[in-house]
Structures are given as C-alpha cells and as structure tokens.
C-alpha cells in the first residue's frame, strides 16, 4: 500500500511517499480502506518535531502521521462483531497514540469508529473526526454546556470552532463567536447569535458574563478569555503550552480554567454521526488535496487561514 512516512522532523519536504505492507490486524481491529483523511494543525506540529513527535519517534523507526479517516472496511479482526467488510465507517484512530492514517489502509480499534452516515460524503465524514470530537468533548463531556447558557467560541471559522458553534447551538446555548470580519457571514450561517471581530475587539470588552469560553489560542489570549467568563464559569483551553498558566490564573479569578485534549472515543463518534445524519451538524470542507499533494495540504494547514477543514482524498 501507499503510505506517507516521517523519518525525521522538519519541513513539509520531510513527508515521504513510500510502499508498505498492509497493517496486520489484532482481534479487536478493523482494516479500513481509506477514501478520505483529514489534516489538522497537530499533524504539522508533529512533523516539525513538536507535540507528540518525541513520544511517537521513540517507539517507531518512522512515523506514519495522521489520525482521521473515513473509508470502507476491508477486513475485521476475529473478535469484531459490530462491523463487517463493506461497512462505511469513520473515526479518529488511536489519538494521542500512533494513528497511522496517512495510508491507503488503516488499522483501527473497532471501539473508536462509527458507521458513516449515509447522508454525507467520505470527505465530510473524515472532516468530522478529530476537530468535531474536540468540540464535542470540550462542550459536552467537560464543560457540560446546557440550554440557555451563554457560550463564547473563539476562532470559530476554524476546524474545531465551526463544529463547536453548531454543537453549542444544538445544546441550546446562546453562542457568541469570534473570527475576522471576512468570515462573519460564514460564522452566522452556522447558527451563531453574535459575532465579534477579533481584530477590532478583545472579547472581554464585549462579554463579561459567559458561562463557558472555548480558547484554542492561549498565550496573551488567556486573560481576555478569563475576563469574559463569569465567576464559577468555565474556560477550556486547547494549546498544551499554557496549561499551568491558565490553571493558576483561573484559580485566582474563581473560574474553572483548564487545558483539554481530545481522546479517541467510538461512543462520541456515534453521537456525532447522528448529528451529521440529521443535518444538525455539517462539515465545511474548504480545501481538497489528493494523497500525492500532502505537502501542499501541510502548507495550507500551517498558514493558519483555513476556514473549516482540509481533506486529502484517495
């Protein structure tokens, strides 16, 4: 099978197309023939030697990047009864471990995947994996956002953000979303109730009584995020670099503030599948690349200017 590997950290030129044997399944895995995979900022971070790179590289002679896949089951392990060959499935595989999704065939624990909704394409399904799971687990599992709460979603035009807006609305929240002015119409089309142009306004000059704030930025953005939430409210931050800083500052303000990282979870994938099937949540795919254009896909994700998601197809 064709696969893309990373032998050493570096630029997009370090992504190397090669031929590898198909994965050998254990009893609880399925073999997915990939139709589409999703590219995330963490993919580029691993490639340049940050995030999970050192852990993955210490355990493997090379890294097969990626975690998000949608495709067709080609084979099942002996203990798998929930899926069969021919099923169309999608999921985020083995995050934060070695997902090995940059390949024509991907071995996935059956507990981490779900049937692909018939109403959406493989592109749309692959998009709704790591990013959508992050939004779901932040809002539902951790913050427990509920009907009538005021929620602020920052970087709302991005991968995680555009799902978070839609999930928050599904939960019954009043949603205030930030982006540049150029993406306001897109943000409002997702169901946001208010828009803040982050280039003109710090969120804490507009909002001071939010129940929940999602902060995918960190750093200098921590203080505005904490100031925008009311006492007893919650701020969840996604960048790991600032997890201790937000904990200390949140405690001082009487706010629940902490770092959060997504985890593979098949039950959550099935919840998302239902929302996607019913049109409650939709994926916005702004860029599509072929598998042999992976370097270009990485340059796009590194630009920090992607609206919605980037997909690589087979």
N, C-alpha and C positions, 0 to 999 in steps of 0.2 A: 504494500500500500504506500501511497504518497504521504509523507509527513513533513512537518517543519520543525526543526530542532534548533536548540540554542546550546552551543558548546561553551561559550564564554560570554560574559556581559559586554554590552556595547551598543552601537547604533543599530538601526534597522537592517543594515547590511549584514549583521551577525545572524539574522534569521536564515537558516539554510534548508533548502528543499532537499529531501533525500527519500530513499526507499527503505521501508522497514517491514518486518513480518507483521501480520495482523496480531492484535493482542490475544493472548491465551486467557480464557475466562476462568474465574473461580466459580464455585457452585452458586453464588448469590449475585452474579453479574449478568448483564446482557451486553451483546455486541451491537452497537449502533452504527449503521452505515450513514455517515454524515451527509446531510443535504444543505445545512447552513450552520455556521457558527457565529458567535457574537464576539466583538472586540471591545475590551474595557480598558480604562486607564491603568488598572493593576497589571494588565498584560505588558504594557510599555514599561511600567516600573520594574517588573521582574526582568525584562530584557536588559535594562541598563544596570542591573545589579542591586536594586532596592527591593523593598517589600519581602516577598517570600524567597527571593533568589538564593540566598546563602543556605537556607534550610533545604530547598529542593536540590541544589547543586551538590550538597554534601552527601546526599543519598543516592545520586544518579550520575552516570558517566556523562549524560547530557540531559537537558530539559526539553520535553515537548510542552510548549506553553498552552495556555487556554483552559477554560472550564465550561464554556457554554455551548450546547449542541442541540440541534433538532434533526431528526432523521428517522430511519426505518430499522427496526430490529432485524438483524440478520441471524442471530443465534442467541440462545438462552442457556444459562447455567443449569445444572441438574436440580437445584432447589427452587428455581423460579417458576411459580405457577401463576403469578399476577399478570405476566406478559407472555406474548408468543411471537414467533417470527412473523414479520409482516406488519406488526403494530407500528404506528407512527407515534413517536414519543419525543419529549424534550426535557431538558433539565440542566442544572449546574452540577458538575461532576467533581466530587472529592475536594471541594473547597473547604478549608485552606490547604489541602494537600496537593498532590500531583494529579491534575485533571487530565492532561494529555489530549486536549481537544483539537489541537492543530493537526488533524489527521483524517484520512478518509474513513477510518473505522475507530470507534472509541468504546472502551470497556467501561461500563457504568454500573455501580451497585443498584440493584433494582429498587431499593428503598429511596433512592434520590431522584427518581424520574417520575413523569406522569404522562398519560396519553395526551398527544397533541390534539387540541380542539379542532374539529373538522372545519370550523368556520374561518380558520386563519391559515396562513401560509407557513411553510417552514422558516422563512425569513422572519416573519412576525413572532413565531414561537421562539426561535433562537434568541431574538432580542429580549424577550421577556423571561430571562433566566437570572443571571447574577444581579442585574440592575433592578429588576422587578422584585426579586427576593429580598434585596437590601431594603427597598421601600416597604415591603410587606412586614418584614421582621422588625424594622425600626418603628413603624406606626402601630402595628397590631400586637406583635409579641412583646415588645419592650415598652413603648410609651402607652399602649392600650388606649389609643385615641378613641373618643366616643362622640355620640351625637351631640351637636351643639357647641362643641369646643372650638376655640379659635386656634388655628394652626398656621405656622409660617414655614413655607418650603422655599429654601434658598437654592439658587442655581437651578431653577425649575424647568428650564428648557433642556437640561442635560439628560443623560441616560437614567440615573436614579430619580432625578427631580420630576421628570414628566410622568413617571409612574406614581410617584408619591402624591402628586396633585390629584390624580384620578382616584387613588386608593383612599385618600383623606376625604374626598367628596363622597365616595361610596360609604364611608363610615359615618357620614352625616356632619362632618366638620365644616366650619366657615374657614375658607382657605385664602390666605394671603401669600402670593408667590412672587419671587424676585427673578429678574432677568434684565437684559438690556432692553431698551425701547424697541429695538428691531424685532425682538421676539415676543412682544406683548400680545399680539393677536394670536399667536400660537398658544401662549400660556392661557389666555382667556378661553380659547376653544377647548381646552382640556377640562374646563369647569371651574377655574379659579374665580373667586369672588372679588378679589382686589389684586392689583399689580403694583409692584414697587420697582422702579428703575434703579438698580443698584449703583449706577454711575452717577446718579443725581442725589440719592438719598441713602443714608445709613438706616437700616431697618428700625433701629431704636429711636429714630426721630419720628417715626410713623406709628410704631406699635410698641406698647409697654405692658400689655396685659394678655399676652398669648398664653395659652395652656401648654403649647408644645412648639418647639422650634427645631427644625432639621438643619444642621450645619455641615455641609460637605466641604467646607473651606478651611476652617481652623485658623490658627495664627492670629493676625490682627482682627479677624472677624469674630473671635471668641467673645470679647467684651460686648459688642453690639448684640450678639445672639443672647447672651445672658441678660442684658438690659431689656430686651424685647419680651421676655417671659415674666409672668407674674410670680410672686413668691409661692413656692410649692409646686410651680410648674416644672417642665422637663425640657432640657436641651440635649439632643443626641448629636454627637459629632462623629464624622466618618474617618477623617485622617488620623492615623495612629500616632503621628509625631507629637501631637499636642494633648494626649490623653491625661497625663498627670496635671497639666496646666488647667484644663477645664475642670477637673475634679476639685482642685484647690479653690479656684475662683468661684465655682458653683456653690461649694460649701459655705464660703464667706457670704454669699448673697441669699442663702436659704433656698437655693434652687437645686433640683435634681439634674446634674450635668455629668455626662459620661461618654466615653468612646464606645463605639459599637462596630462589630464586624459580622458580616453575613456568614451563614453556615449552610451547607447543603441540607435540604430537607424535602423529602417527597410529599409529605402532607401539605406543606406550604405550596409546593408546586401544583398540587391538585386544587387548592383554593384559587390560585391564580388562573389555572386552566378554566375553572368555572366562570370567573370574571371575564376572561378573554372570549370564551364561547358565547357568552351572553352580551358581548359588546359593551360591558361596563368599563372595562379597561382595554385600551388599544395600544399597540406598539407604533411608534413613529420611527420609521427607518429612513434616514436622510441620505445615507451613502451605502452603496453596494460595491463590493470588490470580488473578483474571482480569487480562487485559492492561490494562484501564482502571482497575485497582486498584494500579498500580505505585507510587504514592505511599505507600499503606498497606504494601506489601511493603518499601519502603525504611525506613519507620519500624520495622518488625519487625526487620530485619537490624541496624539501629542500636541496638536495645535490648540487644544482646549476650546475649540469653537464649534464642536459638533452639536447640532440640535438633534435630540433624540438619540438614536443608536446607529452604529456601524455594523454591517453584516458582511461576512465572507461566504460565498456560495461555492458549491461543488458541481 
